[in-house]
């Protein structure tokens, strides 16, 4: 965990930071390239396990995130996905 772990944990409990990070993860995925859980975790100062939980929540909300595990794995949106207008 990074140096500000206690503060991050506090804000995670009220949910606001969680959803802010999930929106940023979605924005990262919309950029169109496969991104590893580790890369997302480092970028947003969360654990890779948390990244997978947030991606699961995005999927449950109907956003088609494809995840492949392993050395060349990562998360990406299905190519045909478009945000609703």
Residue, then its C-alpha position, 0 to 999 in steps of 0.5 A: x500500500x502507498x504512504x497515504x493508505x490510511x486516508x485512502x481506506x477512509x475514503x473507500x469506506x464512503x464509496x465516493x473514491x471507489x466510484x471515482x476510480x471505477x469511472x477512471x478505469x472505464x475511461x482508461x479502457x475506453x482509450x482502446x488498448x488492453x491494460x494489465x491489472x497491475x498497471x491499473x493498480x499502480x496508476x490508481x494506487x489500489x491492489x490488483x485484487x481491487x482492480x478485478x473487483x471493480x472490473x467485475x462491478x463494471x461488468x455487472x453494470x452491463x459494460x462488456x469488459x474482457x479480461x484475460x489472465x497470464x503474462x500477456x493478459x489484461x482488461x479491455x472493452x469489447x471492440x463493439x462497445x459504445x457508451x450510450x448517448 
